[in-house]
Amino acid sequence: MPRPDPGTLSPLSERVGAMGGVRRRRGVRDGRILIATRTPKGRDLRGEADRAPPTIVERLDVELAESQDPRQAPTRVIAAASNATE
């Protein structure tokens, strides 16, 4: 699985924090370090996120294995979404 870079994780953690999913704070010794702790709401959001792949597969009529291949998934899901809206 591709590893996200800090430029991707920071905005993502801000969005999840704004939703109440994580509590964010900076490190005491090093302010560059961001410590994110999942909240109870964050645990609920995780449950919603876990249901997303099967929902995508069902609605777009793609195979689950196709949707989980990190190299092919974006292309296949975008193509399936385009076909679904036509």
N, C-alpha and C positions, 0 to 999 in steps of 0.2 A: 504494500500500500504506500502511495506517495506520502512523504512527510511534509506537512504544511510549514511554511516559513513564518517567521515572526510578523512580517508585514500582513499576512493573512490572519494569523491568530489574534492579533491585537484588536482589529476592528470586530472580529467575530466575538471575542470575549466582551467587548463593549456592548454589542447588541444583546447578547445573552444577559449581561448584567443589567441593561436597561429593562429587560423583561422580568427581572427578578430571579433569574436562573442561577446566577453566581454572585458571590460577594467578592469584590476585588480589592486588593490592597497592595501597596508597594513594600518591598523588603526594607527592614529597618537599617541594616548595614549597607545595602546596595539598592538605591532607588530605581535602578534599571530592572530589577527583578520584580515581576508581577506575580502575586500569589492569588490564585482564584480558587475559591471554595464553593462547591455546589450547595445550593440551598434546598429546602424541601420542595419548593416549586421547580427547581432545576431537576430534581429526581423525576417529577411528573413530566417535565418537558422531554427528558430522556426517553420515557415511555412513548411519547408521541413520535419522537424521532425514530425509534425502533420500528414503528408501524409504517413509516414512509416508504421504504423499498418495496414491500409487498403491494402497497397501494399503487405505486408507480407502475409496477409490473402488471397489475390487474387492469388499470385504466388505459395503459398504452399498448397492451398486448405484446409485451416483449418477455423473453425468458428471463428468469431470475439470475441465472448464470451470466447472461449477457449484461445485465444491469450492474453486476458486481465486478466485472473486469475493468480495472482502473484505466486501461489503455483504450478500450473500446466503448465503455459505458457512455461517456458524454456524446459521442457521435450517434450511437444507436438510440439513446433516449431523445435527443434533439430531433432526429429523423422521425421517430415514432410520434413525438408530440406534434411535429409539423403535419404529418399525415392525419392525425386525429382531429386537427382543427380545419382541415380542408373539406 
